[in-house]
Amino acid sequence: MTIDLDLLADELSSLADLGVKKARTKGAEEAEVFLSNIESLTILIRSGILQARQGASLGTGVRVVVDEKVGFAAASGIGEAQIESTVQEAIDVAKIRPLDPKFRHLADPVTRPSKDGIIEDALLEFSDADALKEVSTLAKTAFEYDKRVKSMSGGVGTRRGAFAVANSRGIADCSKGALIGGGVYCIAIEQGKQKTGSESLDSRKLVDFSDVGSKAAERAVKMLEAKPLGKSFRTTTIWESVAISELLKNMLSSASNARNVQEGKSFFKEKLNKKVANDVVTIVDDGQLPEGLLTFKTDTEGIPCQSSLLIEKGILRNYIYDSYAALQESKQSTGNAGREWPEPFLTTPNVSTSNLVLRSGTKDLNGLIAEVDEGVLITESVMGALHANRITGEFSVVAPNAFLVKNGEIDNPLEPVTIAGNFFHSLKKVREVGSDYRIMSVGKIPSLIIEDLTVSG
């Protein structure tokens, strides 16, 4: 059955408005009601066993101001009775909460053009039978690629839904979206040696997953020829888009967060309009990227999303704000109030990047490799990016799928290597940005070359 997102969004909007009125009737000086209804469908295959998961995450999050103190409460469910009880709980919480001297008021309405990302009818009609067919293809293509592929796990899933937010200061808006994603993780074994490879694809449009399984298998099989690096040295690194994405998101989402800047927890503090990266680096936080996975009409406070230039040709131009941070500086929110998906109703808003877009260059990954006389190519996901120091920039990650590069060509795959350095210093060491961007939850990211990092193995 096709999901009617417009109808769903309208229903949520009406209930959110009703919730605000109930809160005001109960004595709240200000009130904000956030409602979300996210339907998910996932078909997984693990050890040859299929697993189907289907359901909806729907709930209510309420913020109120009572005697200048803020209270928050959340609950599963979006019926009138559920909203009323959540409102009362938020009021009770506010009465016992300490006063936040930095809190000014809830978000004020902002007028600027904005819209949701691409919503494709074919994706709204995508069924569990369709997902099962795609997963079967993933498994078949992975195992057919090479007999050394002995195990695979993977799946295909969709997330479709809407959220609405209303407050007593005049905000009343909603957003909707639909996404699909699929991925495979393969294990190849030969003569007792075991290696892994992965591949994934995420989109706001219905996509062809037929190559995902074979690409994951190909990656795993290649690594069976891995050799130890046998040394530790400072060298040039080529980062595949997937490999750099999590580190990029982890660091920039923290450093560009205006709340962190105000609290002295950002490397970018007092660096506006100063050089923070090489000239080839231009990064935008684009909440209006049509194909972006985190593109919405409004943020989770009901402020229209926008495109914000963070770094322009190496110069830091802007921070990103929610209403709380913006009011500290008498500024306007950039539409970057985020909550934790897939159950956003459970948390209060905080500053969050949307789709990070690293402006691409002219060469694909092979073109970047050809530029390097000696170095290391880092592919697929790295381990440890989330443990990097977001304030200082120091990081140390492990790359299970890396390759030695010599004279502009891949020489051989490597046993796991460790890459260490300082992310923020490395921004000035970005030699070149590729053209092979990928759409991921992080945003729109291409591969790139970073010089002078320590690689050990």
Backbone torsions as a table, in degrees:
resi	resn	phi	psi	omega
1	MET	NA	134.3	178.8
2	THR	-70.4	136.8	178.4
3	ILE	-85.9	129.4	178.3
4	ASP	-93.8	91.8	-177.1
5	LEU	-68.8	-31.9	179.3
6	ASP	-64.2	-44.4	178.7
7	LEU	-64.2	-42.9	179.3
8	LEU	-60.7	-44.7	-179.4
9	ALA	-63.5	-39.4	179.3
10	ASP	-64.4	-42.0	179.8
11	GLU	-63.8	-42.7	178.9
12	LEU	-64.4	-40.0	-179.8
13	SER	-62.7	-42.9	179.8
14	SER	-63.5	-41.7	-179.8
15	LEU	-69.2	-36.8	178.5
16	ALA	-64.3	-41.8	177.8
17	ASP	-63.5	-40.8	177.4
18	LEU	-62.5	-40.0	179.5
19	GLY	-62.8	-39.4	178.1
20	VAL	-63.2	-43.0	179.5
21	LYS	-63.1	-40.2	178.5
22	LYS	-64.1	-40.6	-179.8
23	ALA	-63.7	-41.2	179.1
24	ARG	-66.1	-38.9	178.5
25	THR	-63.4	-33.7	-179.2
26	LYS	-82.7	1.2	173.7
27	GLY	106.8	4.7	177.5
28	ALA	-70.6	133.2	176.8
29	GLU	-69.2	-39.1	175.0
30	GLU	-139.0	155.7	-180.0
31	ALA	-151.1	147.0	174.6
32	GLU	-136.2	130.9	178.8
33	VAL	-121.0	125.1	178.9
34	PHE	-117.4	127.7	179.9
35	LEU	-127.2	139.0	176.3
36	SER	-139.7	147.8	176.5
37	ASN	-139.6	103.3	-175.9
38	ILE	-116.1	117.8	178.0
39	GLU	-95.3	133.2	179.1
40	SER	-124.9	147.5	176.9
41	LEU	-137.9	125.2	-179.9
42	THR	-138.9	131.0	172.1
43	ILE	-115.6	119.4	-177.8
44	LEU	-115.3	154.4	171.3
45	ILE	-132.1	124.7	-179.6
46	ARG	-138.6	124.9	-178.9
47	SER	52.7	37.6	177.6
48	GLY	79.6	0.9	-178.2
49	ILE	-105.2	128.3	178.4
50	LEU	-85.4	138.4	175.9
51	GLN	-128.7	132.3	178.6
52	ALA	-114.8	132.4	177.7
53	ARG	-130.8	124.8	-179.4
54	GLN	-143.7	136.1	179.6
55	GLY	176.4	-175.1	-179.0
56	ALA	-131.2	140.0	173.2
57	SER	-107.8	109.2	-178.9
58	LEU	-133.0	140.3	-177.4
59	GLY	-170.2	178.8	-173.2
60	THR	-125.9	131.6	172.6
61	GLY	-124.4	128.7	-175.6
62	VAL	-127.0	130.2	170.4
63	ARG	-114.9	135.5	176.7
64	VAL	-133.8	158.0	173.6
65	VAL	-118.1	121.2	178.3
66	VAL	-130.3	121.9	-176.8
67	ASP	53.5	40.4	178.0
68	GLU	68.2	8.7	177.8
69	LYS	-107.0	143.9	-174.2
70	VAL	-101.0	131.3	175.2
71	GLY	-122.3	146.4	179.4
72	PHE	-134.0	141.4	175.6
73	ALA	-145.6	151.0	-179.5
74	ALA	-142.5	154.7	179.1
75	ALA	-160.1	152.1	173.3
76	SER	-72.1	145.1	-179.9
77	GLY	104.3	150.8	-177.5
78	ILE	-134.5	19.4	177.4
79	GLY	-75.4	166.3	-178.2
80	GLU	-59.1	-42.7	-179.2
81	ALA	-65.1	-39.6	179.6
82	GLN	-65.4	-42.1	179.7
83	ILE	-64.1	-43.0	-178.5
84	GLU	-63.9	-41.9	-179.9
85	SER	-69.0	-33.9	178.4
86	THR	-69.9	-38.1	175.5
87	VAL	-59.9	-46.5	-179.3
88	GLN	-63.3	-40.1	179.1
89	GLU	-64.0	-40.4	178.7
90	ALA	-62.9	-39.5	178.1
91	ILE	-65.1	-42.0	178.7
92	ASP	-63.5	-38.8	178.8
93	VAL	-65.8	-43.6	-178.9
94	ALA	-58.1	-36.6	-177.1
95	LYS	-65.5	-24.0	-178.5
96	ILE	-110.0	2.0	-179.9
97	ARG	-81.3	148.5	174.0
98	PRO	-71.7	158.5	179.4
99	LEU	-74.1	132.9	174.0
100	ASP	-96.1	107.9	-175.7
101	PRO	-65.5	-17.7	-178.5
102	LYS	-90.4	-14.3	-178.0
103	PHE	-74.2	128.7	179.5
104	ARG	-100.6	-61.8	177.3
105	HIS	-170.8	172.4	176.7
106	LEU	-68.8	171.2	-173.7
107	ALA	-63.5	140.1	171.4
108	ASP	-91.9	152.6	178.8
109	PRO	-61.6	144.5	176.0
110	VAL	-125.4	133.0	-179.8
111	THR	-105.1	114.0	171.3
112	ARG	-162.1	152.0	-177.6
113	PRO	-67.3	139.3	176.7
114	SER	-161.7	159.5	177.9
115	LYS	-155.5	162.9	177.2
116	ASP	-70.2	161.8	175.9
117	GLY	-71.3	-176.9	-179.3
118	ILE	-55.8	130.5	172.7
119	ILE	-125.6	112.0	-174.3
120	GLU	-99.7	132.5	-179.5
121	ASP	-57.7	-38.3	-178.3
122	ALA	-61.5	-31.7	179.3
123	LEU	-76.3	-31.7	176.9
124	LEU	-69.4	-23.4	-179.5
125	GLU	-95.0	-4.5	-176.9
126	PHE	-62.8	128.2	-172.3
127	SER	-112.6	174.1	176.6
128	ASP	-64.4	-32.8	176.8
129	ALA	-65.7	-38.7	176.5
130	ASP	-63.3	-43.5	-180.0
131	ALA	-63.6	-41.2	179.2
132	LEU	-61.6	-41.3	178.6
133	LYS	-62.1	-43.5	-179.3
134	GLU	-65.3	-41.4	-179.4
135	VAL	-65.6	-38.4	177.0
136	SER	-61.5	-38.7	177.5
137	THR	-66.2	-41.0	177.7
138	LEU	-56.3	-48.8	-178.0
139	ALA	-65.5	-44.9	-177.6
140	LYS	-61.5	-48.5	-177.2
141	THR	-68.0	-30.9	178.2
142	ALA	-68.0	-48.1	-177.4
143	PHE	-73.3	-31.2	179.9
144	GLU	-74.6	-19.2	-176.8
145	TYR	-63.0	-44.0	-176.0
146	ASP	-160.3	136.6	-178.0
147	LYS	-66.1	-14.3	178.8
148	ARG	-78.2	-10.5	174.2
149	VAL	-77.5	110.7	-173.6
150	LYS	-103.4	-18.4	-177.1
151	SER	-151.2	145.5	174.2
152	MET	-148.4	149.9	171.7
153	SER	-137.6	149.8	-178.5
154	GLY	176.8	-170.7	-179.8
155	GLY	175.6	174.9	177.0
156	VAL	-133.5	138.1	-179.6
157	GLY	-147.3	157.9	176.3
158	THR	-125.6	154.7	172.5
159	ARG	-136.4	121.5	-176.5
160	ARG	-137.2	136.0	179.9
161	GLY	171.1	-162.5	-175.6
162	ALA	-154.3	160.8	170.7
163	PHE	-138.5	156.4	177.9
164	ALA	-137.5	148.9	178.3
165	VAL	-141.7	138.5	177.1
166	ALA	-141.3	147.8	174.6
167	ASN	-141.1	171.7	-174.2
168	SER	-78.7	-1.6	178.3
169	ARG	-98.3	5.8	173.0
170	GLY	112.2	-0.2	177.5
171	ILE	-79.7	134.8	176.0
172	ALA	-158.5	100.7	-176.9
173	ASP	-154.6	172.4	-178.4
174	CYS	-150.8	161.9	176.2
175	SER	-140.1	158.2	-179.4
176	LYS	-146.0	161.2	-179.1
177	GLY	-169.8	166.1	178.0
178	ALA	-148.1	130.3	-177.6
179	LEU	-131.1	156.3	172.7
180	ILE	-137.1	145.6	179.0
181	GLY	-150.0	152.0	177.2
182	GLY	-150.7	150.1	-179.3
183	GLY	-158.2	160.0	-179.1
184	VAL	-138.0	141.5	174.9
185	TYR	-125.5	118.5	-175.5
186	CYS	-113.1	150.5	173.1
187	ILE	-121.4	123.2	176.7
188	ALA	-109.4	139.6	-177.6
189	ILE	-131.5	134.3	175.5
190	GLU	-150.1	123.7	178.7
191	GLN	50.8	43.9	177.4
192	GLY	81.4	-6.6	178.9
193	LYS	-91.7	132.4	-176.0
194	GLN	-122.2	129.1	179.2
195	LYS	-136.0	158.7	-176.7
196	THR	-121.4	159.5	175.1
197	GLY	-153.5	149.1	-178.6
198	SER	-140.8	160.0	175.9
199	GLU	-155.9	146.0	-179.9
200	SER	-147.6	164.7	-179.8
201	LEU	-150.6	127.2	179.6
202	ASP	-128.7	144.6	-175.7
203	SER	-161.7	161.4	170.6
204	ARG	-94.8	1.7	176.4
205	LYS	-122.1	157.0	175.1
206	LEU	-66.6	124.2	-173.6
207	VAL	-122.3	166.8	179.7
208	ASP	-92.2	117.5	-179.2
209	PHE	-95.6	8.9	-171.3
210	SER	-62.5	-27.3	-178.6
211	ASP	-91.4	-10.0	-173.2
212	VAL	-64.8	-44.9	-179.5
213	GLY	-63.5	-45.6	-178.3
214	SER	-68.2	-34.3	178.2
215	LYS	-67.7	-39.4	176.8
216	ALA	-63.9	-42.2	178.4
217	ALA	-63.6	-43.1	179.3
218	GLU	-59.2	-42.3	179.6
219	ARG	-63.2	-43.0	-178.8
220	ALA	-65.9	-43.6	-178.9
221	VAL	-64.4	-40.5	178.3
222	LYS	-57.3	-37.7	-175.3
223	MET	-72.6	-10.5	177.6
224	LEU	-65.1	-19.4	178.7
225	GLU	-94.0	13.9	-175.4
226	ALA	-62.8	143.4	177.2
227	LYS	-124.8	152.1	176.2
228	PRO	-65.2	141.3	174.8
229	LEU	-66.3	-41.5	173.5
230	GLY	75.7	16.3	178.9
231	LYS	-165.2	172.5	173.0
232	SER	-126.2	126.2	-178.2
233	PHE	-154.5	158.6	175.3
234	ARG	-89.1	128.5	-172.5
235	THR	-152.2	177.2	175.1
236	THR	-83.6	137.3	179.3
237	THR	-121.0	137.7	173.0
238	ILE	-108.1	122.3	-176.7
239	TRP	-106.8	118.7	170.4
240	GLU	-62.5	150.8	-174.4
241	SER	-52.8	-43.6	-179.5
242	VAL	-64.4	-38.3	-176.5
243	ALA	-65.5	-38.6	-175.8
244	ILE	-87.3	-16.5	-167.9
245	SER	-62.0	-46.8	-175.5
246	GLU	-67.8	-39.5	177.7
247	LEU	-64.6	-41.3	178.8
248	LEU	-61.5	-46.7	-179.9
249	LYS	-64.5	-48.1	-176.9
250	ASN	-57.0	-45.3	-175.1
251	MET	-79.1	-47.9	-175.6
252	LEU	-72.0	-33.3	178.5
253	SER	-63.7	-31.3	178.6
254	SER	-81.2	-46.7	-175.0
255	ALA	-68.1	-32.5	-178.0
256	SER	-88.4	-5.1	-178.7
257	ASN	-70.3	115.5	-175.9
258	ALA	-61.6	-32.1	176.9
259	ARG	-62.0	-43.8	178.9
260	ASN	-64.4	-38.2	178.0
261	VAL	-61.9	-46.2	-178.7
262	GLN	-63.4	-30.8	-178.0
263	GLU	-94.0	5.3	178.9
264	GLY	72.6	24.8	-177.9
265	LYS	-109.2	21.3	-177.6
266	SER	-125.7	137.2	175.2
267	PHE	-64.4	-23.9	-178.1
268	PHE	-86.8	5.6	179.0
269	LYS	-59.8	131.8	178.6
270	GLU	61.4	27.5	179.7
271	LYS	-116.6	10.2	177.2
272	LEU	-58.0	135.6	-179.8
273	ASN	63.4	22.3	174.8
274	LYS	-116.4	161.0	-178.2
275	LYS	-73.2	120.8	178.1
276	VAL	-124.9	-5.5	-177.6
277	ALA	-153.6	170.4	176.5
278	ASN	-69.0	161.3	-176.7
279	ASP	-59.7	-26.1	-176.3
280	VAL	-77.6	-4.7	-175.5
281	VAL	-98.2	114.5	170.1
282	THR	-129.1	122.9	-176.1
283	ILE	-126.9	130.8	179.7
284	VAL	-120.1	139.6	168.1
285	ASP	-95.8	105.6	-170.0
286	ASP	-111.2	93.4	177.2
287	GLY	-77.1	1.1	178.7
288	GLN	-121.6	18.3	175.3
289	LEU	-67.3	114.8	-172.4
290	PRO	-54.1	-40.2	-177.4
291	GLU	-91.5	0.5	-177.3
292	GLY	-67.1	139.2	-178.7
293	LEU	-70.6	-22.0	179.2
294	LEU	-113.9	39.2	177.5
295	THR	-96.3	123.5	178.4
296	PHE	-137.2	160.2	174.9
297	LYS	-64.8	-42.2	-179.9
298	THR	-131.8	159.3	171.5
299	ASP	-81.2	-174.0	-173.2
300	THR	-83.2	9.7	167.4
301	GLU	-107.6	-2.0	-178.3
302	GLY	89.2	13.2	177.2
303	ILE	-89.3	133.4	179.6
304	PRO	-56.8	134.1	177.7
305	CYS	-75.5	157.1	-177.0
306	GLN	-149.5	177.1	173.7
307	SER	-99.7	125.0	-178.4
308	SER	-120.2	122.5	177.5
309	LEU	-75.7	117.1	-179.8
310	LEU	-91.6	-56.3	-179.4
311	ILE	-126.7	126.4	-179.4
312	GLU	-118.2	110.6	-179.1
313	LYS	48.4	45.1	176.5
314	GLY	90.0	-9.4	-177.5
315	ILE	-99.4	128.0	177.0
316	LEU	-71.8	121.6	-174.4
317	ARG	-108.0	-33.6	-173.8
318	ASN	-151.7	157.8	166.0
319	TYR	-104.6	170.2	176.1
320	ILE	-112.6	147.7	-170.3
321	TYR	-132.4	146.3	157.7
322	ASP	-100.5	-175.2	-175.8
323	SER	-69.3	-35.8	-179.0
324	TYR	-60.0	-49.2	-179.3
325	ALA	-69.3	-38.9	-178.0
326	ALA	-62.9	-39.4	-178.4
327	LEU	-68.4	-21.3	176.4
328	GLN	-66.5	-25.3	-176.7
329	GLU	-117.4	13.4	-177.8
330	SER	54.6	42.1	179.0
331	LYS	-114.5	177.3	178.2
332	GLN	-101.2	140.7	177.2
333	SER	-58.4	142.4	176.4
334	THR	-87.3	5.8	-179.9
335	GLY	78.5	35.0	-177.0
336	ASN	-116.5	32.0	173.6
337	ALA	-83.2	116.7	-178.2
338	GLY	-117.7	159.5	172.9
339	ARG	-132.3	167.3	-173.2
340	GLU	-81.3	117.9	176.0
341	TRP	-85.7	151.3	10.0
342	PRO	-95.6	12.4	177.5
343	GLU	-122.7	67.3	-174.1
344	PRO	-63.9	-22.0	-178.5
345	PHE	-67.5	-15.3	-175.9
346	LEU	-81.3	-12.6	-175.1
347	THR	-127.7	156.5	173.9
348	THR	-81.4	159.2	-178.1
349	PRO	-67.5	148.1	172.2
350	ASN	-146.2	163.4	-178.0
351	VAL	-66.4	132.0	-178.6
352	SER	-149.8	141.1	173.5
353	THR	-68.9	158.6	174.5
354	SER	-103.1	-104.2	177.5
355	ASN	-101.4	107.9	175.0
356	LEU	-74.9	128.8	179.8
357	VAL	-120.4	114.0	175.1
358	LEU	-93.2	112.8	-175.9
359	ARG	-58.0	129.3	-171.9
360	SER	-84.8	160.6	176.9
361	GLY	-97.8	-142.4	-172.6
362	THR	-117.5	-7.1	-174.9
363	LYS	-115.4	141.5	175.9
364	ASP	-79.5	-174.9	-176.4
365	LEU	-59.2	-42.8	178.2
366	ASN	-62.9	-35.2	177.0
367	GLY	-65.8	-36.8	177.2
368	LEU	-68.0	-43.1	179.1
369	ILE	-58.6	-40.0	-179.2
370	ALA	-63.4	-18.1	-179.2
371	GLU	-84.3	-8.3	-171.2
372	VAL	-108.4	121.7	178.0
373	ASP	-73.3	-43.2	176.9
374	GLU	-148.2	134.7	179.9
375	GLY	176.0	-164.7	-178.2
376	VAL	-132.1	130.3	175.2
377	LEU	-94.1	127.8	-179.0
378	ILE	-110.9	119.3	-177.8
379	THR	-120.1	164.3	179.2
380	GLU	58.8	-168.1	-176.2
381	SER	-78.2	145.7	174.6
382	VAL	-103.0	158.7	-179.8
383	MET	-104.3	133.7	176.0
384	GLY	107.0	-0.5	-177.9
385	ALA	-61.4	-34.5	-177.7
386	LEU	-74.6	-11.9	179.5
387	HIS	-96.3	1.4	178.1
388	ALA	-66.0	152.1	179.9
389	ASN	-78.9	109.2	-174.6
390	ARG	-70.9	-19.9	-178.5
391	ILE	-88.5	-49.3	-178.1
392	THR	-85.9	-28.4	-178.8
393	GLY	96.7	-4.7	-178.2
394	GLU	-67.7	134.9	178.7
395	PHE	-144.9	155.5	173.4
396	SER	-147.8	115.5	-177.0
397	VAL	-124.5	157.5	177.9
398	VAL	-109.5	129.9	178.9
399	ALA	-109.0	106.9	179.5
400	PRO	-72.7	-20.8	-175.8
401	ASN	-125.7	85.3	-178.5
402	ALA	-129.6	161.9	-176.3
403	PHE	-137.4	144.0	173.5
404	LEU	-80.8	135.2	179.6
405	VAL	-115.5	130.4	177.1
406	LYS	-137.6	133.5	176.1
407	ASN	53.4	39.8	175.1
408	GLY	77.0	13.6	179.4
409	GLU	-137.4	155.9	174.8
410	ILE	-71.9	124.5	-178.8
411	ASP	-88.9	-54.0	178.2
412	ASN	-163.9	155.2	174.0
413	PRO	-70.6	155.6	-176.2
414	LEU	-117.1	147.4	165.7
415	GLU	-61.6	159.9	-175.5
416	PRO	-46.3	133.9	178.6
417	VAL	-121.3	156.8	176.4
418	THR	-106.1	133.5	177.0
419	ILE	-116.7	127.5	-176.6
420	ALA	-133.2	150.9	178.1
421	GLY	170.7	-160.0	176.3
422	ASN	-120.5	117.6	-174.4
423	PHE	-57.6	-46.4	-175.2
424	PHE	-69.1	-35.2	173.3
425	HIS	-67.3	-34.0	-178.6
426	SER	-67.7	-24.5	176.9
427	LEU	-58.4	-30.8	177.7
428	LYS	-82.1	-8.2	-179.2
429	LYS	-105.7	9.5	176.6
430	VAL	-72.9	112.1	-176.3
431	ARG	-81.3	-40.7	-175.3
432	GLU	-155.0	146.1	177.3
433	VAL	-111.2	136.3	-177.0
434	GLY	-81.6	-178.9	-179.8
435	SER	-109.6	-3.6	-171.8
436	ASP	-90.2	57.3	-175.0
437	TYR	-66.8	154.0	174.2
438	ARG	-129.2	146.5	173.9
439	ILE	-87.9	121.4	179.1
440	MET	-137.5	177.8	177.6
441	SER	-62.4	-25.3	177.4
442	VAL	-69.6	-38.8	-177.2
443	GLY	149.6	-135.6	-177.3
444	LYS	-120.4	97.7	-167.9
445	ILE	-123.6	130.0	172.7
446	PRO	-98.0	175.3	173.3
447	SER	-74.3	164.7	179.7
448	LEU	-157.7	163.0	177.3
449	ILE	-108.2	126.9	174.8
450	ILE	-120.4	129.7	-179.3
451	GLU	-92.9	158.6	166.1
452	ASP	63.8	48.0	171.3
453	LEU	-111.3	154.7	-180.0
454	THR	-89.7	124.1	178.7
455	VAL	-117.8	130.0	-178.6
456	SER	-131.3	144.7	177.6
457	GLY	-177.7	NA	NA
